[in-house]
């Protein structure tokens, strides 16, 4: 079979433009990207009592779970219909078959559904006979991998010995299986990557995919993240660090970034995937375009493994690098989706870094943390928050920071608008998404209206 080249750009092109042509999400706010977006604009909380295990003996009993999720449920249009023309499409039954689903961890299930939604949304499938599979790839960032599956298999081993270890233990738990299985299902023969950089994982996945398209190494990347560690060890580990909110009686109000009464973040789970595509490639096939990815900045705090650098210096450098990379006027940035985890130190330090990067911010900038609604999706946080930026630009709507009742004095003195409790209708030319992780790793992504 000859390699199709009709839609493949030359690998020698430099600094090619990158656009977003598809979005998909499975989150505490909904089972699709549009349901997630709708509930975010309405200021709904996806936080509730933990149901995935019995947390009675734990100090933390709340999380942002993906509710009513069943990977064996037929996908929209049937499990095969959206994928006509994809080599190996019959293997898609692995994402909709109970027996085969056992081969993979929950984080992979979430990634497959979000990735397939993004791919379907992009309309790429009808052009597959004109696109080289080797010019399409995937990069799904995962921070912790199959922790619930590791926990379950370990319990089986302790109780019943080696013979009870499932032969699928490794495929259930290693982080890169989300990207790997997505590439198999959709016949993506280009880069097949997984960034694992704590809470910055999926932001790095988008950024590195962006760079690969810019350099001409690939034309299309499905980039995003997935995480599912709402389990005894996941919740217990962060609870032992005293990093999590203990507002067990009022879970909907527990995640409260920038609020004076915040007491820690709320664990979330989910996946978000976006289709990044070279602009001329997308234009030639008449693709729907959400917006353009313009800048990527990354840095290290080089300070402490869990505490942000004073004044948010490391994150501030990542923001500045993304703005510089995009080559835009920073006074035209209308929205920053903050990392904003609802931790005592992190929120104020990030806010100061935002204020330094946008000295005229009180005049033109809205800031919000959608973690107030989704909780902290760890390795998937950067991807879903990038998606919120993309949809804010596309729809001229900025999602709110809910539960913001009394602004922390350290934030209030900056005079920034933290988009308290209600979405704002506003034309957004440029939006910035921040992600910071343990180990002092930072990434900022800048998107623009096309």
PLY file of the C-alpha trace (Angstrom):
ply
format ascii 1.0
element vertex 450
property float x
property float y
property float z
element edge 449
property int vertex1
property int vertex2
end_header
0.00 0.00 0.00
1.47 3.36 -1.00
1.81 6.13 1.58
-0.72 8.94 0.96
0.84 12.37 0.75
-1.97 14.68 -0.38
-2.33 16.33 3.02
1.23 16.02 4.32
3.32 19.18 4.69
7.07 19.27 4.14
9.13 18.33 7.15
11.54 21.19 6.34
8.98 23.93 7.04
9.93 26.08 10.04
7.67 27.58 12.74
4.49 26.30 11.17
1.20 27.54 12.63
-0.77 25.20 14.89
-4.54 25.23 15.34
-7.05 23.28 17.42
-9.57 21.28 15.40
-11.11 18.92 17.96
-11.83 18.68 21.71
-12.88 15.84 23.97
-13.29 15.48 27.73
-14.54 13.20 30.48
-14.58 15.02 33.80
-16.35 15.49 37.13
-18.51 18.04 35.28
-19.61 15.77 32.44
-19.01 12.85 30.11
-18.27 15.02 27.06
-16.42 18.24 26.33
-19.60 20.21 25.73
-21.32 18.91 28.89
-18.19 19.77 30.88
-18.09 23.27 29.35
-21.81 23.91 29.92
-21.62 22.96 33.59
-18.47 25.04 34.09
-20.21 28.12 32.70
-23.11 27.47 35.06
-20.70 27.36 37.99
-21.60 23.82 38.99
-19.39 21.82 41.32
-18.31 18.31 40.37
-17.10 17.59 43.92
-18.94 15.10 46.12
-18.58 12.25 48.57
-16.21 9.54 47.43
-18.00 6.51 46.00
-15.11 4.63 44.36
-14.01 3.24 47.74
-15.13 3.46 51.37
-13.29 6.47 52.86
-14.86 6.21 56.33
-11.53 5.84 58.14
-9.81 8.63 56.16
-9.68 12.29 57.14
-10.60 13.20 53.53
-13.84 11.78 52.17
-14.48 13.96 49.11
-13.24 14.09 45.53
-14.18 15.11 42.00
-15.19 11.74 40.55
-16.30 11.08 36.98
-19.87 10.00 37.56
-21.86 7.39 35.59
-18.84 6.51 33.48
-18.87 3.15 31.71
-16.25 2.50 29.06
-18.28 -0.44 27.70
-21.18 1.85 26.84
-21.43 2.35 23.05
-19.84 5.54 21.83
-21.99 8.15 20.06
-23.12 6.74 16.72
-22.12 3.22 17.74
-18.60 1.99 18.58
-17.45 1.77 14.95
-19.44 4.35 12.96
-17.26 7.41 13.73
-14.15 5.57 12.56
-14.87 4.45 9.02
-11.68 4.41 7.00
-9.32 3.99 9.95
-7.07 0.97 9.49
-7.71 -1.47 12.32
-11.02 0.17 13.28
-12.44 -3.23 14.24
-10.10 -3.11 17.22
-12.17 -0.23 18.58
-14.29 -2.88 20.29
-11.48 -2.95 22.88
-12.84 0.35 24.17
-16.41 -0.96 24.30
-16.06 -4.57 25.40
-16.19 -5.58 29.06
-13.68 -8.41 28.73
-11.11 -6.33 26.87
-11.67 -3.31 29.13
-10.09 -5.31 31.97
-6.74 -5.07 30.17
-6.51 -1.35 30.97
-6.66 0.94 33.98
-9.38 3.49 34.60
-7.11 6.34 33.49
-6.72 4.65 30.09
-10.49 4.15 29.79
-11.01 7.86 30.39
-8.31 8.81 27.87
-9.74 6.56 25.15
-13.22 8.08 25.40
-11.91 11.67 25.51
-9.47 10.98 22.68
-12.07 9.36 20.45
-14.43 12.28 21.09
-11.72 14.77 20.10
-10.85 12.76 17.00
-14.50 12.52 15.96
-15.02 16.23 16.62
-12.06 17.07 14.37
-13.63 15.45 11.29
-10.30 13.86 10.38
-11.70 10.42 9.76
-13.28 11.23 6.41
-9.84 12.33 5.11
-7.82 9.36 6.33
-7.20 8.03 2.83
-5.37 11.32 2.10
-3.36 11.57 5.33
-0.27 9.54 6.11
-0.76 7.73 9.42
2.93 8.35 10.06
2.23 12.11 10.13
-0.26 11.72 13.00
0.65 11.01 16.61
-0.44 11.19 20.20
0.93 12.45 23.51
-1.21 11.79 26.59
0.30 13.06 29.84
-0.32 10.96 32.96
1.00 11.94 36.35
0.61 8.78 38.44
-0.76 6.00 36.23
-2.75 3.03 37.47
-2.46 3.55 41.22
-5.90 1.99 42.01
-4.97 -1.04 39.94
-1.58 -1.35 41.67
-3.36 -1.15 45.01
-5.89 -3.83 44.06
-3.31 -6.24 42.64
-1.09 -5.78 45.68
-4.00 -6.65 47.96
-4.71 -9.78 45.89
-1.05 -10.76 46.08
-0.90 -10.36 49.86
-4.09 -12.38 50.33
-3.62 -15.12 47.72
-0.05 -15.06 46.40
1.61 -14.78 43.00
-0.93 -16.96 41.22
-3.64 -14.34 41.70
-1.73 -11.51 39.97
-3.67 -10.65 36.82
-1.74 -11.00 33.56
-2.99 -7.50 32.74
-1.35 -5.88 35.77
1.35 -4.11 33.75
-0.98 -2.88 30.99
-3.39 -1.60 33.64
-0.79 0.44 35.46
1.95 1.90 33.25
1.26 5.54 32.30
2.02 5.40 28.56
-0.70 2.83 27.82
-3.26 5.63 27.39
-1.32 7.11 24.48
-0.34 3.69 23.22
-3.84 2.27 23.06
-5.23 5.45 21.51
-2.60 5.22 18.79
-3.59 1.59 18.13
-7.32 2.30 17.97
-6.92 5.26 15.61
-3.89 4.02 13.65
-1.69 6.96 14.62
1.77 5.87 13.52
3.69 9.05 14.32
4.99 10.04 17.79
3.52 7.96 20.62
4.47 9.72 23.85
3.53 10.20 27.48
4.79 13.09 29.57
4.95 12.32 33.30
5.74 15.55 35.11
3.28 15.54 38.02
0.54 18.16 37.70
2.20 19.69 34.63
2.11 16.42 32.65
-0.61 17.22 30.14
0.42 20.86 29.71
3.83 19.55 28.68
2.10 17.06 26.37
0.30 19.88 24.57
3.41 22.04 24.49
5.72 19.34 23.15
3.13 18.32 20.53
2.87 21.97 19.51
6.63 22.10 19.02
6.68 18.91 16.93
4.07 20.31 14.55
5.87 23.66 14.38
9.09 21.91 13.41
7.38 19.95 10.65
7.91 16.53 12.20
4.19 15.75 12.19
0.93 17.31 10.95
-1.60 16.16 13.57
-1.25 15.35 17.27
-3.88 14.15 19.71
-2.54 15.76 22.87
-3.94 15.76 26.37
-3.90 14.01 29.70
-5.61 11.46 31.90
-5.64 10.68 35.60
-7.65 8.40 37.90
-6.16 8.01 41.38
-9.22 8.43 43.59
-8.31 5.39 45.70
-7.16 4.68 49.23
-3.48 5.19 48.49
-4.02 8.26 46.31
-6.31 10.10 48.71
-4.45 8.78 51.76
-1.06 9.86 50.43
-2.08 13.45 49.75
-4.08 13.54 53.01
-0.95 12.49 54.90
0.82 15.51 53.38
-2.08 17.68 54.61
-2.49 18.90 51.05
-6.22 18.13 50.73
-9.32 19.97 51.92
-11.17 18.32 54.80
-14.51 20.05 54.21
-16.23 16.67 54.14
-19.63 18.01 55.19
-19.87 20.50 52.30
-17.93 18.98 49.38
-19.34 21.40 46.80
-17.67 24.31 48.61
-14.37 22.58 49.42
-12.36 23.72 46.42
-12.08 27.49 46.82
-9.07 28.96 45.05
-8.01 32.47 46.11
-10.51 32.42 48.98
-9.29 33.35 52.44
-10.92 30.21 53.89
-9.29 27.64 51.58
-7.74 24.63 53.31
-6.24 22.53 50.53
-7.04 21.12 47.12
-9.65 18.52 46.19
-8.57 15.48 44.20
-10.24 15.06 40.81
-10.07 12.56 37.97
-10.76 12.65 34.27
-9.27 13.18 30.84
-9.16 15.85 28.17
-7.70 15.60 24.67
-7.40 18.21 21.93
-6.51 17.76 18.29
-3.58 19.98 17.32
-3.13 20.38 13.58
-0.90 22.34 11.24
-2.90 25.33 9.98
-2.57 24.80 6.21
-3.32 21.11 6.67
-6.53 21.97 8.54
-7.50 24.74 6.13
-7.02 22.53 3.08
-9.54 20.00 4.37
-12.02 22.68 5.47
-11.72 21.85 9.16
-13.64 23.56 11.93
-11.03 25.56 13.85
-11.49 26.50 17.51
-8.44 28.72 17.73
-4.67 28.81 17.43
-1.94 27.66 19.78
0.68 30.40 19.82
3.08 30.01 22.73
4.66 27.54 25.12
6.87 28.34 28.08
8.40 25.95 30.59
10.67 26.44 33.57
11.87 25.04 36.88
11.51 26.58 40.31
14.78 24.94 41.45
13.52 25.66 44.96
11.57 22.91 46.77
9.93 19.62 45.80
6.39 20.67 46.80
6.40 24.37 47.74
6.35 27.00 44.97
9.21 29.47 44.74
8.64 32.81 46.49
6.55 35.25 44.46
5.80 32.39 42.03
9.11 33.13 40.30
9.34 29.87 38.35
5.76 29.95 37.13
6.18 33.60 36.29
9.10 32.77 34.01
7.02 30.13 32.22
4.26 32.69 31.61
6.70 35.24 30.27
8.30 32.66 27.99
4.91 31.65 26.56
3.99 35.29 25.89
7.38 35.97 24.32
7.16 32.80 22.24
3.78 33.92 20.90
5.11 37.40 20.07
1.96 39.17 21.23
1.12 42.28 23.20
0.52 41.07 26.76
-2.09 43.79 27.28
-4.27 41.94 24.76
-4.44 38.79 26.89
-7.99 38.69 28.23
-8.03 35.52 30.33
-5.68 33.47 32.48
-6.82 30.03 33.58
-4.74 29.83 36.74
-3.21 26.71 38.20
-5.07 27.89 41.32
-5.28 24.67 43.34
-6.86 26.12 46.53
-3.74 25.63 48.63
-2.69 28.28 51.17
0.67 29.17 49.61
0.26 28.38 45.92
-2.67 30.64 45.06
-1.11 33.84 46.36
2.31 33.16 44.85
0.80 32.44 41.42
-1.39 35.55 41.63
1.68 37.70 42.28
3.42 36.15 39.29
0.39 36.88 37.10
0.34 40.48 38.29
4.04 40.90 37.47
3.56 39.52 33.96
0.51 41.73 33.38
1.20 45.11 35.01
-1.97 46.50 33.41
-3.91 43.37 34.34
-6.61 45.12 36.39
-7.65 46.93 33.17
-7.86 44.01 30.74
-7.52 40.65 32.47
-9.86 38.06 33.97
-8.36 35.25 36.06
-10.18 32.14 37.15
-9.46 28.69 38.50
-11.76 26.02 37.10
-10.34 23.64 39.72
-12.97 25.22 41.95
-15.45 23.07 39.98
-13.49 20.08 38.71
-11.09 19.59 41.57
-7.43 19.01 40.72
-7.09 16.46 37.91
-3.33 16.18 38.54
-1.77 14.92 35.30
-4.91 15.77 33.32
-5.32 19.29 34.77
-3.29 21.11 32.13
-5.25 19.57 29.28
-8.74 20.27 30.59
-7.75 23.82 31.56
-6.23 24.40 28.12
-9.56 23.22 26.70
-11.37 25.77 28.86
-9.12 28.50 27.44
-9.78 27.34 23.88
-13.55 27.32 24.45
-13.43 30.70 26.21
-11.83 32.19 23.10
-14.23 30.42 20.75
-17.39 31.33 22.68
-16.44 34.70 24.22
-17.25 33.37 27.69
-14.99 33.06 30.73
-15.78 30.34 33.30
-15.84 31.44 36.95
-13.97 30.70 40.14
-16.77 29.38 42.34
-16.78 29.42 46.16
-14.90 32.73 46.13
-16.58 34.48 49.06
-13.75 36.37 50.76
-10.73 37.11 48.59
-7.40 36.40 50.26
-5.78 39.75 51.19
-2.61 38.74 49.32
-4.69 38.38 46.16
-6.94 41.37 46.82
-4.02 43.81 46.96
-3.19 42.94 43.32
-6.52 44.38 42.08
-6.98 41.53 39.59
-10.44 40.28 38.63
-10.70 36.65 39.80
-14.08 36.09 38.09
-15.90 35.29 41.31
-18.81 32.84 41.15
-20.30 33.80 37.76
-19.17 33.34 34.18
-18.37 36.53 32.27
-19.29 37.31 28.69
-16.21 38.85 27.10
-14.44 38.76 23.75
-11.11 37.02 24.37
-8.33 37.49 21.83
-5.67 35.61 23.80
-5.82 33.26 26.80
-3.09 31.75 28.95
-3.22 28.44 30.83
-0.88 27.74 33.77
0.19 24.36 35.15
2.71 23.83 37.95
3.82 20.54 39.49
5.72 18.90 42.32
9.43 18.96 41.70
9.14 22.62 40.72
8.10 21.99 37.11
6.07 24.68 35.32
4.39 25.17 31.96
2.28 27.91 30.41
0.31 27.60 27.17
-0.94 30.57 25.14
-3.91 30.35 22.78
-5.44 32.92 20.44
-8.43 33.66 18.28
-7.93 32.85 14.61
0 1
1 2
2 3
3 4
4 5
5 6
6 7
7 8
8 9
9 10
10 11
11 12
12 13
13 14
14 15
15 16
16 17
17 18
18 19
19 20
20 21
21 22
22 23
23 24
24 25
25 26
26 27
27 28
28 29
29 30
30 31
31 32
32 33
33 34
34 35
35 36
36 37
37 38
38 39
39 40
40 41
41 42
42 43
43 44
44 45
45 46
46 47
47 48
48 49
49 50
50 51
51 52
52 53
53 54
54 55
55 56
56 57
57 58
58 59
59 60
60 61
61 62
62 63
63 64
64 65
65 66
66 67
67 68
68 69
69 70
70 71
71 72
72 73
73 74
74 75
75 76
76 77
77 78
78 79
79 80
80 81
81 82
82 83
83 84
84 85
85 86
86 87
87 88
88 89
89 90
90 91
91 92
92 93
93 94
94 95
95 96
96 97
97 98
98 99
99 100
100 101
101 102
102 103
103 104
104 105
105 106
106 107
107 108
108 109
109 110
110 111
111 112
112 113
113 114
114 115
115 116
116 117
117 118
118 119
119 120
120 121
121 122
122 123
123 124
124 125
125 126
126 127
127 128
128 129
129 130
130 131
131 132
132 133
133 134
134 135
135 136
136 137
137 138
138 139
139 140
140 141
141 142
142 143
143 144
144 145
145 146
146 147
147 148
148 149
149 150
150 151
151 152
152 153
153 154
154 155
155 156
156 157
157 158
158 159
159 160
160 161
161 162
162 163
163 164
164 165
165 166
166 167
167 168
168 169
169 170
170 171
171 172
172 173
173 174
174 175
175 176
176 177
177 178
178 179
179 180
180 181
181 182
182 183
183 184
184 185
185 186
186 187
187 188
188 189
189 190
190 191
191 192
192 193
193 194
194 195
195 196
196 197
197 198
198 199
199 200
200 201
201 202
202 203
203 204
204 205
205 206
206 207
207 208
208 209
209 210
210 211
211 212
212 213
213 214
214 215
215 216
216 217
217 218
218 219
219 220
220 221
221 222
222 223
223 224
224 225
225 226
226 227
227 228
228 229
229 230
230 231
231 232
232 233
233 234
234 235
235 236
236 237
237 238
238 239
239 240
240 241
241 242
242 243
243 244
244 245
245 246
246 247
247 248
248 249
249 250
250 251
251 252
252 253
253 254
254 255
255 256
256 257
257 258
258 259
259 260
260 261
261 262
262 263
263 264
264 265
265 266
266 267
267 268
268 269
269 270
270 271
271 272
272 273
273 274
274 275
275 276
276 277
277 278
278 279
279 280
280 281
281 282
282 283
283 284
284 285
285 286
286 287
287 288
288 289
289 290
290 291
291 292
292 293
293 294
294 295
295 296
296 297
297 298
298 299
299 300
300 301
301 302
302 303
303 304
304 305
305 306
306 307
307 308
308 309
309 310
310 311
311 312
312 313
313 314
314 315
315 316
316 317
317 318
318 319
319 320
320 321
321 322
322 323
323 324
324 325
325 326
326 327
327 328
328 329
329 330
330 331
331 332
332 333
333 334
334 335
335 336
336 337
337 338
338 339
339 340
340 341
341 342
342 343
343 344
344 345
345 346
346 347
347 348
348 349
349 350
350 351
351 352
352 353
353 354
354 355
355 356
356 357
357 358
358 359
359 360
360 361
361 362
362 363
363 364
364 365
365 366
366 367
367 368
368 369
369 370
370 371
371 372
372 373
373 374
374 375
375 376
376 377
377 378
378 379
379 380
380 381
381 382
382 383
383 384
384 385
385 386
386 387
387 388
388 389
389 390
390 391
391 392
392 393
393 394
394 395
395 396
396 397
397 398
398 399
399 400
400 401
401 402
402 403
403 404
404 405
405 406
406 407
407 408
408 409
409 410
410 411
411 412
412 413
413 414
414 415
415 416
416 417
417 418
418 419
419 420
420 421
421 422
422 423
423 424
424 425
425 426
426 427
427 428
428 429
429 430
430 431
431 432
432 433
433 434
434 435
435 436
436 437
437 438
438 439
439 440
440 441
441 442
442 443
443 444
444 445
445 446
446 447
447 448
448 449
